[in-house]
Amino acid sequence: MKRRFIFLPALTLWLFAAGCETEWLINEEGNLVPKTVEHDSSLPAIAINGSTFHAEAFGNPADKMLVILHGGPGADYRYLLNCKQFAGRGYYVIFYDQRGSGLSKRERKDSYSIQLMLDDLAAVIAHYRTSSEQKIILLGHSWGAMLATAYINQHPTAIDGAILAEPGGFIWQDILDYVKRTRQFSFTGETLNDAVYLEQFITGDEDEHAILDYKFGLLSFADEAEDSPLGNEGALPFWRGGAIVNRALFELGEKEKPDWTTNLQQYTTRILFVYSQRNKAYGLDHARKVSSAYPNVQLERIDGAGHDLLTFPAGWNYFFPMALTYLESL
């Protein structure tokens, strides 16, 4: 674990040495975190639904569309790029960083809503769809699987299949219970302490996205700590976290207490629901409870993997042929 934080002493020294100039330097786009599509025109992007999104497509546009939905809220699709392999197997694979996430444009906190995230997904599908007959399949991980389910719940006839990887839950209490279990690691753990130590030197207001995203990224390293129950194999690759969208959607969840199961019984297409062997916060009981909201479920455990089972070799090599078999059955 220590090798991931070799940079911390040097960066801490730089923060002290920079003195009064530090605040100006770290608030500049591209210094602490990569620039978004708003500030870097070289990034692949689409303009939809009143914002600009970092997005890419791979494969033949005439093939079945497979939309990849990353976790978070506030992560990005970099850690799911293994899914490009589906493009070589007859699928038109769509990646996008969700609103306010990754390298997509940042927005004001009060502009977010769960419905807006669903509308964004609809707009992404419409942007890339090449015909009304083209089949649409969703592949979501963690929060992305929750977003996929919320969309299916709202549009049960619009989606032709779904692969869901360890969604926290589809009703708010299940989500809270799962999140609480994922945070049951030692607050004296080295990885968490390293992140919190550096975080105290950098402060940012709600509109200072670069600073807040950097702090959000630091704290995410706790998920890879040795004492984290998530069971991941290493540090998750990502471009840039989305601190404000993460905070906004969790606050909206607390306020609205969503239930994304109200229409799922209408969705009779079989879904593939996968969970990992090593995530101690999840397990078979939670997988059964969450997946039972769907009437037709293929429930599978991905052996040798933790929560980020689509990223690291053990999980991906187990998952990919299973997912292909499911997709070919649709």
Secondary structure as GFF3:
##gff-version 3
##sequence-region A 1 330
A	DSSP	three_ten_helix	2	5	.	.	.	ID=ss1
A	DSSP	alpha_helix	7	18	.	.	.	ID=ss2
A	DSSP	three_ten_helix	19	21	.	.	.	ID=ss3
A	DSSP	alpha_helix	22	26	.	.	.	ID=ss4
A	DSSP	beta_strand	45	48	.	.	.	ID=ss5
A	DSSP	beta_strand	51	58	.	.	.	ID=ss6
A	DSSP	beta_strand	64	69	.	.	.	ID=ss7
A	DSSP	three_ten_helix	77	89	.	.	.	ID=ss8
A	DSSP	beta_strand	91	96	.	.	.	ID=ss9
A	DSSP	three_ten_helix	109	111	.	.	.	ID=ss10
A	DSSP	alpha_helix	114	128	.	.	.	ID=ss11
A	DSSP	beta_strand	136	141	.	.	.	ID=ss12
A	DSSP	alpha_helix	143	154	.	.	.	ID=ss13
A	DSSP	beta_strand	161	165	.	.	.	ID=ss14
A	DSSP	alpha_helix	172	182	.	.	.	ID=ss15
A	DSSP	alpha_helix	190	199	.	.	.	ID=ss16
A	DSSP	alpha_helix	209	220	.	.	.	ID=ss17
A	DSSP	three_ten_helix	221	224	.	.	.	ID=ss18
A	DSSP	alpha_helix	243	256	.	.	.	ID=ss19
A	DSSP	three_ten_helix	264	266	.	.	.	ID=ss20
A	DSSP	beta_strand	271	276	.	.	.	ID=ss21
A	DSSP	alpha_helix	283	291	.	.	.	ID=ss22
A	DSSP	beta_strand	297	302	.	.	.	ID=ss23
A	DSSP	alpha_helix	313	329	.	.	.	ID=ss24
###
